[in-house]
Every structure is written in structure tokens, then in C-alpha cells.
Amino acid sequence: MNQHVLHDRALTLPAVDPLTLIDDPAGTESIDAGVLLDLYRRLVLGRRFNQQATALTKQGRLAVYPSTTGQEACEVGAVMALEDEDWLFPTYRDTLAVVMRGVDPAEVLTLLRGDWHHGWDPHAHRVAPLATPLATQTVHAAGLARAAQLRGDSLAVLAMIGDGATSEGDFHEALNFAAVGRSPVVFFVQNNGYAISVPIGKQTAAPTLAHKAIGYGMPGVRVDGNDVAAVYQAVGAAADRARAGGGPTLVEALTYRVDAHTNADDATRYRDAEEVEAWLRRDPVVRMEKHLRARGLLDEATAEEFRAGAERAAGELRARLSTDPRPNPDPLSLFDDVYARPTSQLLEQRALLERELAAEKRAAREAIA
Ligand SMILES: Cc1ncc(C[n+]2csc(CCOP(=O)(O)OP(=O)(O)O)c2C)c(N)n1
């Protein structure tokens, strides 16, 4: 009888203990010292970016901001593991990851400012738009990776996703599709413990999110998401494997969102201060700084230079968002770039909005007359 072989390689269950490097002074010796310093510089920049963006919501310059304070090691480490030819597929929370990819921070915040539906040219930076519908970016990432594979392009695709979004059907379809085609995707889950107010325990019955990989036929890895060097190493290894034709990997990073879900959320309603305190003691910026100092790689002058650089970048962003002319787009342009040939439902919705806008204009004219 013909024996069908499901796998050509045995997959082992992921270790529950996450990979961590920076708690041990010798832990990062395999990573170049210049890279380690650059990772730290970017953590400092990232923390300041989060603080500045949050302040801009209070000043009414930004409509909404999903902060990654506490998650900077994930945002920085994962993106810095990419090569120029690779692609990034972020979610709404991953603004910092997009900045780290080299996109102008003011453009990155365009959507969150409410100016326009998107802010940069995805092809120029190899960065897809921030996806607000949960997990849709994972199918787009799997599709692009498959297309690149069929064209013979050597690249890796990084799809970033939250723990809550792993309950979406799209996540299942993306992992299944990528694994069957052995497509070059790294699915990077930032497990920050909550989907708004829903804790991870109510999200999945799996022992860990990394375990889910085994069911699809790809390796699953757990990493300390507050250790920038460990994230850099784990995502880098998965991306190298993807580029070399080894197929997709699921990387679960354990981290914590220190701020509320967005500035519109009150996190004290669903989590207690002790929990937040415990995670603050594992702050990714402080931990990396300690590690570098213990290894003698960071002196005070360099630390000060990094802080000053972050302060300058924050000042520039504040000035840009306060003075840049706002585009004020036509509301009907909302429908322009959805489909090449719009569906009948979309045309109906467009006509409805057109009538409502005309009625508003008439009412305003009558009020003046
Ligand atoms: C398809 C879909 N359903 C519901 C929502 C509303 N929603 C926005 S964020 C969110 C929680 C997501 O949590 P998680 O994936 O853990 O990401 P985190 O915000 O923690 O980074 C929900 C339910 C949405 N944006 N899209």
C-alpha cells in the first residue's frame, strides 16, 4: 500500500521556557557588539516614540494610539532581524516596527491621525499597511510569500500579530497555507497577555501559542519578548530558514503591554497594579541597559548620546504633527482603492454616503440663510 508521508521532517514540541539571552552576561556573545548597541539605541528611541505619540493623543494631534510601551523589544528585535529584500506585515499596534523599518514616523502615524487611510508607499519600503481588522495581514503575508516563492525571489516575510488575533480564522488559513506551500513566512505573535480585556487563558486551551505550530507542520518557538537580543536571534534564525527554503515558523514572544489597549481604554478595570508592577521589573529597555553595562559595552557618554538622539527625534515628530498641513481628504475617496472593480454593495454604500454628504451641505446652507 502506498504510504503517504505527511512530513519530511520530525517536529518537536516547543520548549515552554522561552529563549532568553540578556539575563546572563555571556548570553549575547554570539551577536556582534555593534548590533547589540544599535538594538539598545533603538529601544531608547522606541520608548521615547511611544511616550511622544501618547502625548500627541492628549493634545488632540493624534486621534488614537495603541502604545507598545513595554513591548519595544519585540518591535525592534523582530524588524532588525530582517534584510532589505524582506517584507513586513504589521497590525495597528506595530507603528514602532514600521518606524524601525525606516518609514518616516509622521507618515507612519497618518492613519492614526485620521488624515488618510494609509501613509506610505508599501512597495518603496516593503511594508504593508497597518491592518486594523484582526489577522487579515497574516493571509496577505502568506500570499505575498507564496508569490515570491513562485517567482523564485529569495526573501522572508514577517507577519506580526497579537495573541487575541490568533483566534481568528484568517490566522488558521494563513498558517495552513504557508505550511503546505513551505512558504517563507515568520509568524511573530506578540503575546502581551490580553486582547483588550480578554486574558490569554480565555483565548486558547493550547499549552502555549507556539504549540499551535505543530498542528500545521511548522516549528514553533517561544522567546522572551522583553529581551531584544533573544527576539533578534529567534526571528533572525526563522527568517534565515525561510529564505533558505525551509518554510514558515511560528515565533511566540512573551511580553506585556504596560499602557492601556489604546488611549481610549481603562486597563485598571481588568488587571491589577501588582501584575503591572511585576512586568515593569522586566522592562525591556532597563534590562538591555543592565546587560550592556555588565558586559562593558555601554558607557555613560554613549547612553547620554542615545537619550539625546531620542529626544531630538521626538521633538521633530511633535513639530511635524503640529505644523504639517492636514490633507483633509474627500470622504468619498474611502471607496476608491478597495477593489479594481467595485462590488454592487460598495457602490450602494458610496451612493448612500454621497446623499448624506449632500444633505449635510444643504442643511448647513439653510442654517446660514
Ligand atoms: C476582525 C476584528 N474583530 C474585532 C476587532 C476589534 N478589536 C480590535 S483590537 C482587539 C483585540 C486584539 O488583541 P490582540 O490580538 O491580543 O492584540 P493587542 O491589541 O493586544 O496587541 C479587538 C477584538 C477587530 N479590529 N477586528
The ligand as a Gaussian input file, in Angstrom:
#p B3LYP/6-31G(d) Opt

LIG

1 1
 C      -11.935000      41.137000      12.860000
 C      -11.899000      42.035000      14.060000
 N      -12.643000      41.745000      15.149000
 C      -12.623000      42.561000      16.227000
 C      -11.851000      43.696000      16.234000
 C      -11.845000      44.623000      17.467000
 N      -10.548000      44.530000      18.155000
 C       -9.597000      45.455000      17.969000
 S       -8.211000      45.136000      18.838000
 C       -8.864000      43.730000      19.511000
 C       -8.029000      42.879000      20.461000
 C       -6.801000      42.320000      19.808000
 O       -5.943000      41.767000      20.750000
 P       -4.555000      41.140000      20.380000
 O       -4.618000      40.413000      19.093000
 O       -4.077000      40.379000      21.557000
 O       -3.612000      42.395000      20.107000
 P       -3.122000      43.540000      21.070000
 O       -4.118000      44.680000      20.926000
 O       -3.052000      43.002000      22.450000
 O       -1.811000      43.946000      20.545000
 C      -10.172000      43.547000      19.059000
 C      -11.044000      42.437000      19.480000
 C      -11.090000      43.979000      15.077000
 N      -10.270000      45.029000      14.990000
 N      -11.115000      43.134000      14.009000

